[in-house]
Amino acid sequence: MTAKKSATATLANVASSATNVTVFAAANTANARTVFNDSTQVLYLKFGATASASSYTVQLAAGAFYEFPQPIYAGQVDGIWASANGNARVTSW
C-alpha cells in the first residue's frame, strides 16, 4: 500500500467547552488527523457525534497529543472537556 501524500495542512483551534463541540467535521478527503489538548483539563474525543464523559473513543490528559490511527477515521469527531479551559490544537491533511 502506498502512503497518501499531501502538501496542504489545515490547522484550527477549537475552544474548550463543558458541553459537546465538533472538533473535526466529516471529511472524506482526510489523510491524517492530530489533536493536541492545550488545556489543563481532560478532553474526551468521540469518533462520531455527541461526546460525553461516559461516551467517548479516546481520553486525552492535559497536554496530551493524539494521532489518529490508519486507516484514518474521516467522519465527524466531537469532544468535551471535564471543564472549559484552553483549546484543542487540531491539524488535518
RATABEL-V524992 format. One record per helix or strand of 2 or more residues. SS is the DSSP state (H for helix, E for strand). FROM is the first residue (numbers start at 1). LEN is the number of residues. If there is no record, write none. Layout:
BEGIN
ss & from & len
SS & FROM & LEN
SS & FROM & LEN
END
This chain:
BEGIN
ss & from & len
E & 10 & 6
E & 21 & 4
E & 33 & 6
E & 43 & 6
E & 58 & 3
E & 65 & 3
E & 77 & 5
E & 87 & 6
END
